[in-house]
Amino acid sequence: AIDIKSLRGQSGVITLDPGYKNTGSCESAITFLDGEKGVLRYRGYSIEELAEKADFLEVVFLLIFGELPNKEQLDKFKADIIEQSEVNDDMKTVINGFPSSAHPMGMLSSLTSALIAFNPKSVNVDSEEDMYKAIVKLLAKFPTLAAWTLRRRNDLPLENRDKDLGFIESLLKMMFAKPGEDYVADKTVVDALDKLLILHADHEQNCSTSTVRIVGSSHAGLFASISAGVSALWGPLHGGANQAVIEMLEEIKNDGGDTSKFIAKAKDKEDPFRLMGFGHRVYKNFDPRAKIIKKAADEVLAALGVDDPILEIAKGLEKAALEDEYFVERKLYPNVDFYSGIIYRAMGIPTEMFTVMFAVGRLPGWIAQWREMRLGKEPIGRPRQVYIGETLRSFKELDNR
Ligand code: ACO
């Protein structure tokens, strides 16, 4: 066997893999994904079973700590989160410094980072106990910050969590309750949101998760790493796709509803337009989450009595794409975000908030991956490159350039 340490400092062959299409960055025991067969499992449990039987906080515990919690563990976990849920009043000054037109994802990333100033001990997490404290703090305060980004946009006062309510109910209340109103979240909405958050909770080494792991690998601290993850998620090729999907479906609707024009645009290589919510780096058969979400979208819209023409356009677009050679050849199927925006819309969540909802769902996955990376004492992430620039040149004085 090769003694890896004996190679320390030596430069050998460098593999070049733009976009890391075939490069593993770590070993992980959290999420199993088989893109060919459309399989997704958290800690060995199938996503289908978890979406049907578990609630979000059970999945949060499972992802982070490796096992489903028993009743006692779950009760303690929930109580610890509630205990830490208050956000420092000075954070309100930070958020009120943003214009109400600011994108909620920009606010969320900044607020997550700003939280470090009020919780400086969350940075040095050398023991598992310190790690637990930092994790619980973030799980407790992040949903409040997420809800506050919406309240800032709507110029509503910023309230802390209602400690008598469950995780999802309190999140919805913080987002939507008008001052003085006795807000009670709709049960259909609570159940659907619980399921959506579970479906988004982890997805192994995607762009935002890899960002969290690489930032965390410099020991920058949990909150800073997650703030970076939020920024990575924002992009339309990643979590921002759920917002982009609805904007695209709206555009199709306003254009008269003819999907073929948009399919042709997506196929045109001269045109940068892509069908949003289609394609996936790893799933080349189908995205198992999309199947669950499509069914949930039908159920939620029926239960809430919402008749959204966008859903029909989405179904028409999916059918047309799945029959089109271009999409078939490239194995481009609807991904998790194709239908999630439709459910969020039916729940009354504004489009700019879709990616924030995704971030709330993905938070446990990011935390689990960060914790695994730190406990595994992974080295700092530092990819190599193949240099293709100029060879050595002599400096030219300003007057000679
Ligand atoms: N519409 C049209 N063509 C597409 C699409 C699309 N949505 N997605 C991929 N293609 C084409 C590419 O143009 C390329 O064609 P070519 O072989 O003729 O050059 C081929 O399919 C392969 O695409 P890549 O971009 O190489 O695939 P990659 O794995 O790098 O990208 C991605 C995956 C980013 C998800 C891509 O499919 C995409 O941009 N989709 C739309 C955005 C989206 O829905 N993102 C959400 C992803 S899920 C998530 O992050 C939660």
Residues whose N, C-alpha, C, O or C-beta is under 5 A from the ligand:
A	BS01	ACO	P236 L237 H238 G239 A241 A266 R274 L275 M276 G277 F278 G279 H280 R281 R330 N335
